[in-house]
Amino acid sequence: MIPKTGKKRMKHNQRGTAVVELAVVSPVMFALLFGIIEFGWLFTAQHTMVNASREGARIGVLRGATADEMEETARTFLAPMGLDDQVTIAVTEGTVDDPFVTVQITVPREDVSLVGNFFGFSGGMLEGTTTMRQE
C-alpha cells in the first residue's frame, strides 16, 4: 500500500495565505487608487482656475470693464467646482502706460484636497494666472 502524500493537508495549510496576501496588498492598492483620484481632482481644480482666470481677463480687455466685473466673471466659472468661496482673486487693470490685464487666482492645496494631508502634501498653492493686452 502506498501512503497518500497529503494533498488534503497541503490544501488545508495554504488556506490562510490568501488572507495574508490580501492584508498586505490591499493597503498599497487603496493608497494607489486614492492617490490617482486625488491627483485627478487637483488637476481638474488647477485647470478650472486657469480657465476662470482666462475668462476674467477676456472681460478685462474690453473697454470700460472694471476689476469687479473681471472678478465676478472668474467666480462664475469657479462656482460649478465649488471653488468660488475658497479662492483669492487678484486683478490688475490695464493703464495707458501698461495696457496689460492680469487675473491671478490662488487657493491653498489643503482647501481643495479630497483626502487632506494623507499623502504628505502640506502647504503649497494652486494657481491660475492669465495676462492679456487691452485693446
ChimeraX attribute file (.defattr): number of C-alpha atoms within 10 A of each C-alpha:
attribute: neighborCount
match mode: 1-to-1
recipient: residues
	/A:1	3
	/A:2	4
	/A:3	5
	/A:4	7
	/A:5	8
	/A:6	9
	/A:7	9
	/A:8	9
	/A:9	9
	/A:10	10
	/A:11	10
	/A:12	10
	/A:13	10
	/A:14	10
	/A:15	10
	/A:16	10
	/A:17	10
	/A:18	10
	/A:19	10
	/A:20	10
	/A:21	10
	/A:22	11
	/A:23	11
	/A:24	11
	/A:25	10
	/A:26	11
	/A:27	11
	/A:28	10
	/A:29	12
	/A:30	11
	/A:31	13
	/A:32	12
	/A:33	11
	/A:34	15
	/A:35	15
	/A:36	11
	/A:37	14
	/A:38	18
	/A:39	13
	/A:40	12
	/A:41	15
	/A:42	16
	/A:43	13
	/A:44	13
	/A:45	23
	/A:46	21
	/A:47	15
	/A:48	20
	/A:49	29
	/A:50	23
	/A:51	18
	/A:52	27
	/A:53	30
	/A:54	24
	/A:55	20
	/A:56	29
	/A:57	32
	/A:58	21
	/A:59	21
	/A:60	31
	/A:61	22
	/A:62	12
	/A:63	9
	/A:64	8
	/A:65	14
	/A:66	16
	/A:67	20
	/A:68	12
	/A:69	14
	/A:70	29
	/A:71	24
	/A:72	15
	/A:73	20
	/A:74	27
	/A:75	24
	/A:76	15
	/A:77	20
	/A:78	22
	/A:79	13
	/A:80	10
	/A:81	12
	/A:82	13
	/A:83	19
	/A:84	17
	/A:85	10
	/A:86	13
	/A:87	20
	/A:88	16
	/A:89	20
	/A:90	16
	/A:91	23
	/A:92	16
	/A:93	19
	/A:94	19
	/A:95	10
	/A:96	7
	/A:97	6
	/A:98	10
	/A:99	14
	/A:100	18
	/A:101	23
	/A:102	24
	/A:103	27
	/A:104	24
	/A:105	23
	/A:106	18
	/A:107	21
	/A:108	16
	/A:109	20
	/A:110	16
	/A:111	13
	/A:112	21
	/A:113	16
	/A:114	15
	/A:115	12
	/A:116	14
	/A:117	12
	/A:118	12
	/A:119	11
	/A:120	7
	/A:121	11
	/A:122	12
	/A:123	9
	/A:124	10
	/A:125	14
	/A:126	20
	/A:127	20
	/A:128	21
	/A:129	19
	/A:130	20
	/A:131	19
	/A:132	16
	/A:133	15
	/A:134	19
	/A:135	10
